[in-house]
Amino acid sequence: MSNVGTITIDPKNTFRKHVDRLAREYGLTAKQLMQDQMRLLSTGLIKDSPPKSKTQAAKAIRADLDRIFVGMTAMERKTARAMGGAMAGKYRVENKNGAAWLVEEALFSRTASQHDLRSWHQQKRSGNTGRVSRSGMGGRSIGRWRSIPKMHVQKTALNTYTKHVIARAGRLKKGWLPAVHHWRGKAPQWVLKSRAPAEGRWVDRMMDSGSGYLEAINYVPYGSKHLASIVAINEGKRRMDISGKLELRIKKVAAKFNAA
């Protein structure tokens, strides 16, 4: 019935066989009832897709960026020096406490642009989860030195980039937003304000008789890691609602449409 990132209501759904009689009894069309179920489905999907909150998203983003970036102060950038001899191609960086380490020349920049930071971030993100992997970022020993495989940039540039990424938090949730808007569901305010793109769509190919189907689609590329179980859980909720509280649900829908 549903693919990962897509949820469909069509005549094959198990709850459809319960709908037609009560729809006629309350003067509704099967399509009106199915649209109400899609309203509830899309609301549930945007609510249950990660992250739970903007605070949780910001925490995860900062943790990811800490794994792959070092924000250097003006003094650290000024005192950093290129190494020679066997250590050629590396920079020695020292912080205010006197701790020093090496970084590859390709990962050291006193004037990194936002594009530079974004490119490095995208390179380190998993295509399955959108998160930065923890593996391989702990560094290695080179003689008496520790080499840190993180991109070293000016601290102000890293702060600016962090704010930009946090402003776009909620990408997976926002993939459901076109469907939520179309079927007049509800979305968290912080998701509505997010600068992330709304990578999804809705499909309405259902007749008043109930033939055809309705569909909500989320195109976020790393959704496969998260959405299969979320879609299944929300489908289960709708089945329970239809089978256990069908008449109550239809009365609510009828009252809404009759009031309109």
C-alpha positions as CSV (number, residue, x, y, z in Angstrom):
1,M,0.0,0.0,0.0
2,S,2.8,2.4,0.8
3,N,6.4,2.9,-0.4
4,V,9.0,4.6,1.7
5,G,8.3,8.3,1.7
6,T,4.9,7.8,0.1
7,I,1.5,7.1,1.7
8,T,-1.5,6.3,-0.4
9,I,-5.2,6.0,0.4
10,D,-7.0,4.0,-2.3
11,P,-9.8,1.4,-2.6
12,K,-7.3,-1.4,-1.5
13,N,-6.9,0.1,2.0
14,T,-8.4,-2.2,4.5
15,F,-10.5,0.5,6.1
16,R,-12.2,1.5,2.9
17,K,-14.8,-1.3,3.0
18,H,-16.2,0.2,6.2
19,V,-16.7,3.7,4.8
20,D,-19.4,3.7,2.1
21,R,-22.5,2.8,4.1
22,L,-21.9,5.4,6.8
23,A,-20.8,8.0,4.2
24,R,-24.2,7.7,2.6
25,E,-26.0,7.7,5.9
26,Y,-24.5,11.0,6.9
27,G,-24.8,12.6,3.5
28,L,-21.1,12.6,2.7
29,T,-19.1,11.3,-0.2
30,A,-16.4,8.7,0.2
31,K,-13.9,11.2,-1.0
32,Q,-14.7,13.6,1.8
33,L,-14.1,10.9,4.3
34,M,-10.8,9.9,2.7
35,Q,-9.7,13.5,2.5
36,D,-10.3,13.8,6.2
37,Q,-8.2,10.7,6.8
38,M,-5.4,12.2,4.7
39,R,-5.6,15.4,6.7
40,L,-5.0,13.3,9.8
41,L,-2.3,11.2,8.1
42,S,-0.3,14.1,6.9
43,T,-0.5,15.8,10.3
44,G,0.7,12.6,11.9
45,L,3.6,12.2,9.5
46,I,4.9,15.7,9.9
47,K,4.6,15.4,13.6
48,D,6.4,12.0,13.9
49,S,9.2,12.6,11.4
50,P,12.5,13.6,13.0
51,P,13.6,15.8,14.6
52,K,11.1,16.2,17.5
53,S,11.9,19.9,17.9
54,K,14.0,22.7,16.6
55,T,16.0,22.5,19.8
56,Q,16.8,18.9,19.1
57,A,17.7,19.7,15.5
58,A,20.0,22.5,16.5
59,K,21.8,20.2,19.0
60,A,22.3,17.6,16.4
61,I,23.5,20.1,13.8
62,R,26.1,21.6,16.2
63,A,27.3,18.1,17.1
64,D,27.7,17.2,13.4
65,L,29.6,20.4,12.6
66,D,31.9,19.9,15.6
67,R,32.9,16.6,14.2
68,I,34.2,18.1,11.0
69,F,35.2,21.7,11.7
70,V,37.4,23.7,14.0
71,G,36.6,27.3,14.3
72,M,39.9,29.2,14.7
73,T,40.2,32.5,16.6
74,A,42.1,35.4,15.0
75,M,45.1,34.6,17.2
76,E,45.1,30.9,16.2
77,R,44.9,31.8,12.5
78,K,47.8,34.3,12.9
79,T,50.1,32.0,14.8
80,A,49.5,28.9,12.7
81,R,52.5,28.1,10.6
82,A,53.4,25.9,7.7
83,M,55.6,22.9,8.5
84,G,58.7,21.9,6.5
85,G,60.7,18.8,6.0
86,A,58.9,15.5,6.6
87,M,55.9,17.5,7.8
88,A,55.6,19.6,4.6
89,G,52.0,20.1,3.4
90,K,50.7,20.5,7.0
91,Y,50.1,23.4,9.3
92,R,50.8,23.5,13.0
93,V,47.9,25.1,14.9
94,E,48.1,26.1,18.6
95,N,45.3,27.2,20.8
96,K,45.4,29.8,23.7
97,N,46.2,27.0,26.2
98,G,49.3,25.9,24.4
99,A,47.9,22.7,23.0
100,A,49.2,22.2,19.4
101,W,48.3,19.8,16.6
102,L,48.7,19.4,12.8
103,V,46.2,19.8,10.0
104,E,46.6,19.0,6.3
105,E,47.1,22.1,4.2
106,A,44.0,21.3,2.2
107,L,41.9,21.5,5.4
108,F,43.4,24.8,6.6
109,S,42.0,28.2,5.5
110,R,42.2,31.7,6.9
111,T,39.6,32.9,4.4
112,A,37.2,30.1,3.9
113,S,33.9,31.0,2.2
114,Q,30.4,29.7,3.0
115,H,30.6,27.7,-0.2
116,D,33.8,26.0,1.1
117,L,32.1,25.1,4.4
118,R,29.0,23.8,2.7
119,S,31.0,21.7,0.2
120,W,33.0,20.0,3.1
121,H,29.8,19.5,5.1
122,Q,28.0,17.8,2.2
123,Q,31.0,15.6,1.5
124,K,30.9,14.3,5.1
125,R,27.1,13.8,5.3
126,S,25.6,10.3,4.9
127,G,23.3,9.8,2.0
128,N,21.2,7.5,4.2
129,T,20.7,9.7,7.2
130,G,21.8,13.2,6.4
131,R,24.0,13.1,9.5
132,V,27.8,13.3,9.7
133,S,29.5,10.0,10.5
134,R,31.5,9.7,13.7
135,S,34.1,7.3,12.2
136,G,37.5,8.5,11.0
137,M,37.4,11.9,12.6
138,G,39.4,11.2,15.7
139,G,42.8,12.0,14.1
140,R,46.0,10.1,14.0
141,S,49.5,10.3,15.4
142,I,52.4,11.5,13.2
143,G,55.6,11.2,15.2
144,R,55.0,13.3,18.3
145,W,52.2,15.2,16.7
146,R,48.5,14.6,16.5
147,S,46.9,15.2,13.1
148,I,43.3,16.4,13.2
149,P,41.2,15.6,10.0
150,K,38.8,18.5,10.5
151,M,38.5,21.6,8.3
152,H,40.1,24.6,10.1
153,V,38.3,27.8,9.3
154,Q,37.8,31.3,10.8
155,K,35.5,31.0,13.8
156,T,33.2,33.8,12.5
157,A,32.6,31.9,9.2
158,L,31.8,28.7,11.1
159,N,29.3,30.6,13.4
160,T,27.6,32.1,10.3
161,Y,27.4,28.7,8.6
162,T,26.0,27.1,11.7
163,K,23.2,29.6,11.9
164,H,22.4,29.0,8.2
165,V,22.2,25.2,8.7
166,I,20.0,25.6,11.8
167,A,17.7,27.9,9.9
168,R,17.1,25.1,7.4
169,A,16.4,22.5,10.1
170,G,13.4,20.2,9.7
171,R,14.0,19.2,6.1
172,L,12.5,15.7,6.5
173,K,9.4,17.1,8.3
174,K,9.0,19.8,5.7
175,G,8.8,17.2,2.9
176,W,5.3,16.5,4.1
177,L,4.2,20.1,4.1
178,P,2.7,20.3,0.6
179,A,0.3,17.5,1.6
180,V,-0.4,19.0,5.0
181,H,-1.3,22.3,3.4
182,H,-3.5,20.7,0.7
183,W,-5.5,18.6,3.1
184,R,-5.6,21.3,5.7
185,G,-3.7,19.5,8.4
186,K,-1.5,20.9,11.1
187,A,2.3,21.6,11.2
188,P,4.6,22.8,14.0
189,Q,5.2,26.5,13.7
190,W,9.0,26.1,13.6
191,V,8.7,23.8,10.6
192,L,6.5,26.4,8.8
193,K,9.2,29.0,9.5
194,S,12.1,26.7,8.5
195,R,14.1,27.8,5.4
196,A,14.4,24.2,4.3
197,P,12.8,23.4,0.9
198,A,9.4,21.6,0.9
199,E,10.5,18.5,-1.0
200,G,7.3,16.7,-1.4
201,R,3.9,16.8,-3.2
202,W,0.3,15.6,-2.9
203,V,-1.8,13.7,-5.4
204,D,-5.6,13.8,-5.5
205,R,-7.0,11.4,-8.1
206,M,-10.1,10.3,-6.2
207,M,-13.7,10.6,-7.4
208,D,-16.6,11.4,-5.1
209,S,-17.4,7.7,-5.3
210,G,-14.1,6.8,-3.7
211,S,-12.6,5.4,-6.8
212,G,-9.0,6.5,-7.5
213,Y,-6.5,7.4,-4.8
214,L,-5.0,10.1,-2.6
215,E,-1.2,10.3,-2.0
216,A,1.3,12.2,0.1
217,I,4.9,12.0,-1.1
218,N,8.1,13.0,0.7
219,Y,11.2,13.3,-1.6
220,V,13.9,14.1,0.9
221,P,16.7,11.8,-0.3
222,Y,17.8,10.4,3.1
223,G,14.2,9.7,4.2
224,S,14.4,6.0,3.6
225,K,16.3,5.6,6.9
226,H,13.5,7.1,8.9
227,L,10.2,7.1,7.0
228,A,9.3,3.4,6.6
229,S,8.3,2.8,10.2
230,I,6.8,6.3,10.6
231,V,4.5,5.7,7.6
232,A,3.6,2.2,8.9
233,I,2.7,3.5,12.4
234,N,0.5,6.3,11.0
235,E,-1.3,4.0,8.7
236,G,-2.0,1.8,11.7
237,K,-3.4,4.7,13.6
238,R,-5.8,5.5,10.8
239,R,-6.9,1.9,10.6
240,M,-7.6,1.8,14.3
241,D,-9.5,5.1,14.0
242,I,-11.6,3.9,11.1
243,S,-12.4,0.5,12.5
244,G,-12.8,1.5,16.2
245,K,-14.2,5.0,16.0
246,L,-15.7,5.2,12.5
247,E,-19.1,6.5,13.3
248,L,-17.7,9.1,15.7
249,R,-15.2,10.2,13.1
250,I,-17.9,10.5,10.4
251,K,-20.1,12.6,12.6
252,K,-17.2,15.0,13.1
253,V,-16.6,15.2,9.4
254,A,-20.3,15.6,8.6
255,A,-20.6,18.4,11.1
256,K,-17.6,20.2,9.5
257,F,-18.9,19.9,6.0
258,N,-22.4,20.8,6.9
259,A,-21.2,23.9,8.8
260,A,-19.3,24.9,5.7
